Amino acid sequence: MKFLLKLALTLVALIVILLIAMNIWGAMTLGTLSPDPDALRDSAANRTVMVFGATGSVGDGLLKAAMQDPDVQTIYAVTRRMSPRLEAGQASGRVQVIMQKDFTDYSMLADTLAEVNTVLWGLGASSIGMDEETYRMLHVDFPVAFVTAWLNARSTGPMAFHYVTGMGTGEE
């Protein structure tokens, strides 16, 4: 019993030391990891955006942001089904919907992929109750297949791939 108490106190002490060290490191590096506010931005960087997962909570937010950005000229939404925002975007001419059944095969989209500057990847699902194989397919195989096809179709910049995910995501 005495040994377990000593072990527990030692672990608590180590955790406290680790937290203090992390706080010191955080204070020392405060502001050093932020982008330079005077950095030049490539005006063509986000002209053509492709959004994945636009019918989910994360992807819908990404689609909304792209639709509101005046620098974005073309928005492609790759999806399996429609949503009210996709329908409204398509009706306004702001969004071009690409219905995609197989998220490992982009051979039919090579010409479109060659135009895309920025990809907003919000495709995914909670791991709760999901088997490992399905989780890997959604969160590894799908984006890797896309990026491979994209890099084969486009070899010049500007290019940016943003894999966005989150726990408990919602509009607020």
C-alpha positions as CSV (number, residue, x, y, z in Angstrom):
1,M,0.0,0.0,0.0
2,K,2.8,2.4,0.9
3,F,4.5,1.6,-2.5
4,L,1.3,2.4,-4.4
5,L,0.9,5.7,-2.5
6,K,4.5,6.7,-3.3
7,L,4.0,5.7,-7.0
8,A,0.8,7.8,-7.2
9,L,2.5,10.8,-5.6
10,T,5.5,10.5,-8.0
11,L,3.2,10.3,-11.0
12,V,1.3,13.4,-9.8
13,A,4.6,15.3,-9.4
14,L,5.7,14.3,-12.9
15,I,2.4,15.5,-14.4
16,V,2.7,18.8,-12.5
17,I,6.3,19.3,-13.7
18,L,5.2,18.5,-17.3
19,L,2.3,21.0,-17.1
20,I,4.7,23.7,-15.8
21,A,7.2,23.0,-18.5
22,M,4.5,23.2,-21.2
23,N,3.3,26.5,-19.8
24,I,6.8,27.9,-19.7
25,W,7.4,26.8,-23.3
26,G,4.0,28.3,-24.3
27,A,4.9,31.6,-22.8
28,M,8.3,31.6,-24.4
29,T,7.0,30.9,-27.9
30,L,3.9,33.1,-27.6
31,G,3.4,34.9,-30.9
32,T,6.2,33.2,-32.7
33,L,4.0,30.6,-34.4
34,S,1.6,33.2,-35.9
35,P,1.8,34.1,-39.6
36,D,3.4,37.4,-40.4
37,P,0.6,39.9,-40.8
38,D,2.6,41.7,-43.5
39,A,3.2,38.5,-45.5
40,L,2.3,38.8,-49.2
41,R,-0.7,36.8,-50.2
42,D,-0.9,35.2,-53.6
43,S,-4.2,36.7,-55.0
44,A,-4.7,33.5,-57.1
45,A,-4.3,31.2,-54.2
46,N,-8.0,30.6,-53.6
47,R,-9.6,31.3,-56.9
48,T,-10.7,27.8,-57.5
49,V,-11.8,25.8,-54.4
50,M,-12.9,22.2,-54.1
51,V,-15.0,21.2,-51.0
52,F,-15.4,17.7,-49.8
53,G,-18.0,16.7,-47.2
54,A,-20.3,19.6,-47.8
55,T,-23.4,17.8,-46.5
56,G,-21.8,17.3,-43.1
57,S,-21.3,19.8,-40.3
58,V,-17.7,20.5,-41.0
59,G,-17.9,20.5,-44.8
60,D,-21.1,22.6,-44.7
61,G,-19.2,25.3,-42.8
62,L,-16.3,25.1,-45.3
63,L,-18.7,25.5,-48.2
64,K,-20.4,28.4,-46.5
65,A,-17.0,30.1,-46.0
66,A,-16.0,29.5,-49.6
67,M,-19.3,30.9,-50.9
68,Q,-18.9,34.1,-48.8
69,D,-15.3,34.7,-49.9
70,P,-15.2,37.3,-52.7
71,D,-11.7,36.1,-53.8
72,V,-13.1,32.6,-54.6
73,Q,-14.3,32.5,-58.2
74,T,-15.1,28.9,-58.7
75,I,-16.4,26.3,-56.1
76,Y,-16.6,22.6,-56.9
77,A,-18.4,20.6,-54.3
78,V,-17.7,16.8,-54.5
79,T,-20.5,14.9,-52.8
80,R,-22.7,11.8,-52.9
81,R,-25.9,13.7,-52.1
82,M,-27.4,17.2,-52.1
83,S,-28.1,19.6,-49.2
84,P,-30.0,22.9,-49.0
85,R,-26.8,24.9,-49.1
86,L,-25.5,22.9,-52.2
87,E,-28.9,23.4,-53.9
88,A,-28.8,27.2,-53.2
89,G,-25.2,27.5,-54.3
90,Q,-25.9,25.5,-57.5
91,A,-29.0,27.6,-58.2
92,S,-27.0,30.8,-57.8
93,G,-24.3,29.6,-60.1
94,R,-21.7,29.9,-57.3
95,V,-21.3,26.2,-56.8
96,Q,-20.7,23.4,-59.3
97,V,-21.8,20.1,-57.7
98,I,-19.9,17.0,-58.7
99,M,-21.7,13.8,-57.7
100,Q,-19.0,11.2,-56.8
101,K,-19.8,7.6,-55.8
102,D,-16.2,6.3,-55.5
103,F,-13.9,8.5,-53.4
104,T,-10.9,6.5,-54.4
105,D,-11.2,7.1,-58.2
106,Y,-10.9,10.6,-59.6
107,S,-9.9,9.6,-63.2
108,M,-13.0,11.3,-64.6
109,L,-12.1,14.6,-63.0
110,A,-8.5,15.1,-64.2
111,D,-9.3,18.3,-66.2
112,T,-11.2,19.8,-63.3
113,L,-8.5,18.8,-60.8
114,A,-6.0,20.7,-62.9
115,E,-7.8,23.9,-62.2
116,V,-8.2,23.6,-58.4
117,N,-5.9,25.8,-56.2
118,T,-7.4,25.0,-52.8
119,V,-9.0,21.9,-51.4
120,L,-11.1,22.1,-48.2
121,W,-11.5,18.5,-47.0
122,G,-14.3,18.1,-44.5
123,L,-15.2,14.5,-45.4
124,G,-15.3,12.2,-42.5
125,A,-17.3,10.7,-39.7
126,S,-17.0,10.2,-35.9
127,S,-14.9,7.2,-34.9
128,I,-17.6,6.3,-32.3
129,G,-18.9,2.8,-33.2
130,M,-16.9,2.6,-36.4
131,D,-14.8,-0.3,-37.2
132,E,-11.1,0.3,-37.9
133,E,-11.2,-0.6,-41.6
134,T,-14.1,1.8,-42.4
135,Y,-12.4,4.6,-40.3
136,R,-9.1,4.1,-42.2
137,M,-10.9,4.1,-45.6
138,L,-12.7,7.4,-44.8
139,H,-9.9,9.2,-43.1
140,V,-6.8,7.9,-44.9
141,D,-7.6,6.1,-48.1
142,F,-10.1,8.7,-49.5
143,P,-7.9,11.7,-49.0
144,V,-4.7,10.0,-50.1
145,A,-6.4,8.8,-53.3
146,F,-7.6,12.3,-53.9
147,V,-4.3,14.0,-53.3
148,T,-2.5,11.5,-55.5
149,A,-5.0,12.2,-58.4
150,W,-4.7,16.0,-57.8
151,L,-0.9,16.0,-57.9
152,N,-1.0,14.0,-61.1
153,A,-3.4,16.5,-62.6
154,R,-1.8,19.7,-61.3
155,S,1.9,20.3,-60.8
156,T,2.1,24.1,-60.4
157,G,1.1,26.3,-57.5
158,P,-0.5,27.9,-55.8
159,M,-1.9,24.8,-54.2
160,A,-3.2,24.1,-50.6
161,F,-4.9,21.1,-49.1
162,H,-6.7,21.7,-45.8
163,Y,-7.8,18.6,-43.9
164,V,-10.4,19.9,-41.4
165,T,-11.9,17.8,-38.7
166,G,-13.2,18.3,-35.2
167,M,-14.9,16.9,-32.2
168,G,-18.4,18.2,-31.5
169,T,-18.4,20.4,-34.5
170,G,-21.4,22.6,-35.2
171,E,-22.3,25.9,-36.6
172,E,-21.5,27.8,-33.4
